[in-house]
Amino acid sequence: MATSIRLDSETEERLNQLASYTGRTKAFYLRELVARGLEDLEDYYLASSTIERVRKGDEAVHSTKDVRRDLGLDD
């Protein structure tokens, strides 16, 4: 899927330099940034959603002590 973005001149220059120094394309680095950034966004929003459910009492919370006991790790 083709997508376009506008970069400020400083960011574009940094991207150009990185691509030039490494011999990779700008597209390669943009794909890397999107993939890694998307992982971070997914982690953040999924964690945020879970925290909200915990605060509302809709998500169970287990203490380390209880988990260790239930798994028989303190024997």
N, C-alpha and C positions, 0 to 999 in steps of 0.2 A: 504494500500500500504506500503510495507516494504521499508525503506530507511535507509542508514547508513551514519554516519558522524564521522569524526575524531576530537577528542577534545584534547587540550593540557593537560598535566598532572595536572596542577593546577585547570583548569575548571572541569576536570573529578573528582578530589578529592572533590571539592566543591559540585558537584552534588551528589556524593556518600554520603557525610555527610548530605546533606539536606534530601535525601531519607531515610537514616538511622534514623535521628532524628525524622522524621515525620511519618515513617512507610508507605510511599507511594513509588511507583516505580520510577526509573529514567525515564522510558518511560513516566510516567504521567507528570513529569516536562518538559521533552523535548516537549511533545505535547502542553503543556501550553505555553512554550516559542515560539514555532512556530506560534501558533494561535495568541498570543498577538503581536508578532513581525510582523506577516503578516498584522494585522490590522494597525499597525503603518506605515508599508511600503505603504499600499494602501492609507492611509490618505496623506502621504507625496507626493507620485507620482501623485495622483489625484489633490492635491492642486497645485503642481508644474505645472501640465498640464494646470490648470485653469489660473494660473498667466501668463503663456506664452500666452494663448489666449487673456487675458486682455491686455497685452503689445502689441500684434499685432493688437488690436482693433477688434478682432473677438468675444469678450465676453462683454456683456452689464454690466455696473457698475451703481449702483444706490446709491445716498447719503442717509444717514439716514433721513435728512430733507425731501427729496422728498418722501421717503417711508412712513414716518409718515403722511405727507400731504395726499398722495394718499389713505392711510388707514383711514383717518379721525381721527387720534389719537391726533391731536393738537387742536381739537375743545373744 
